[in-house]
């Protein structure tokens, strides 16, 4: 009787975890479908994003007062969103609207981005997706989800990481990854939430 209770609690916890994962996967598949990713490719994009967030590709190194900082690009937080955004950019041919959206989000995110010494660049989690969703709805009401995704993900990358590369010495980190640590959540959530909101 005493042994059955912990087993029951463990079983309930595992069931809850599976349920939450199923809901998240369905929500993400819905968001990707709205953005313009076909269902058969959705799992590949999601897997590349989540697994790729653990890998950085070194680009170059910079000498800073405390030694050398390697600048890298995160696969899941930068490379996958960039490729998906490029695909949507070329497929939908809404060049001006998407470039305007990227610029607006990048300017706002740059103003909100803060440098965290030893860690990287942090961005508030909810403001960029809301801005991207608003931009998507204003610029293209009928095709708001893909415009919001491209504007949000690329705007977050440019506004947070790319425009702050000149401040590497202030970070004091041995590796700085574009789309890594503090920005991954911002880029991933911005694209997904913006797509869902619109």
Residue pairs with C-beta under 8 A, 6 or more apart in sequence:
25 46
27 196
28 42
28 46
28 192
29 39
29 42
29 43
29 46
30 196
31 145
31 192
31 195
31 196
32 42
32 45
32 46
32 195
33 39
33 42
34 145
34 195
34 196
34 198
35 84
35 88
35 145
35 146
35 149
35 191
35 195
36 88
36 91
36 92
36 145
36 146
36 149
37 45
37 84
45 80
45 84
48 75
48 76
48 80
49 76
49 77
49 80
49 81
49 188
50 76
51 76
52 74
52 75
52 76
52 77
52 79
52 80
53 74
53 75
53 76
53 77
53 180
53 184
53 188
54 76
55 74
55 75
55 76
56 72
56 73
56 74
56 75
56 175
56 177
56 180
57 72
57 73
57 75
57 79
58 70
58 71
58 72
59 71
59 72
59 73
59 178
60 70
60 71
61 68
61 69
61 70
61 71
62 68
62 69
62 71
62 168
64 168
64 169
64 172
65 169
66 169
66 172
67 174
68 174
69 168
69 169
69 171
69 173
69 174
69 175
69 176
70 174
70 175
70 176
71 165
71 168
71 176
71 177
71 178
72 175
72 176
72 177
72 178
72 180
73 79
73 177
73 178
73 179
74 177
74 178
74 179
74 180
74 183
74 184
76 179
76 184
76 188
77 177
77 178
77 179
77 180
77 183
77 184
77 187
77 188
78 157
78 161
78 177
78 178
78 179
78 180
78 183
78 187
79 179
81 153
81 154
81 157
81 179
81 187
81 188
81 191
82 153
82 154
82 157
84 149
84 153
84 191
85 149
85 150
85 153
85 154
88 98
88 146
88 149
88 150
89 95
89 98
89 150
92 98
92 143
92 146
92 147
94 140
94 143
94 146
94 147
97 139
97 140
97 147
98 147
98 150
98 151
100 135
100 139
101 132
101 135
101 136
101 139
101 147
101 148
101 150
101 151
101 155
102 150
102 151
102 154
102 155
102 158
103 155
104 131
104 135
104 151
104 155
105 128
105 131
105 132
105 135
105 151
105 152
105 154
105 155
105 156
105 159
105 190
106 154
106 155
106 156
106 158
106 159
106 163
107 159
108 127
108 128
108 131
108 155
108 159
109 123
109 128
109 131
109 155
109 156
109 158
109 159
109 160
109 186
110 158
110 159
110 160
110 163
110 164
111 159
112 123
112 124
112 127
112 128
112 159
113 121
113 122
113 123
113 159
113 160
113 164
114 121
114 122
115 121
115 122
115 164
115 167
115 170
115 171
116 122
116 171
116 182
117 170
117 171
117 172
117 173
118 171
118 172
118 173
119 171
119 173
119 181
119 182
120 171
120 173
120 176
120 177
120 180
120 181
120 182
120 183
121 160
121 161
121 164
121 171
121 182
121 183
122 182
122 183
123 156
123 159
123 160
123 182
123 183
123 186
124 186
125 185
125 186
125 189
126 193
128 152
128 155
128 156
128 186
128 190
129 152
129 189
129 190
129 191
129 192
129 193
129 194
129 197
130 193
130 194
130 197
131 152
131 155
132 148
132 149
132 151
132 152
132 155
132 156
132 190
132 191
132 194
133 144
133 148
133 152
133 193
133 194
133 197
133 198
135 147
135 148
135 151
136 144
136 145
136 146
136 147
136 148
136 149
136 151
136 152
136 194
136 198
137 144
137 148
137 198
139 147
139 151
140 147
144 198
145 194
145 195
145 198
146 195
147 198
148 191
148 194
148 195
148 197
148 198
149 191
149 192
149 194
149 195
151 194
152 187
152 190
152 191
152 193
152 194
153 187
153 188
153 190
153 191
155 190
156 183
156 186
156 187
156 190
157 178
157 179
157 183
157 187
160 182
160 183
160 186
161 178
161 179
161 183
162 178
165 176
165 178
168 176
179 187
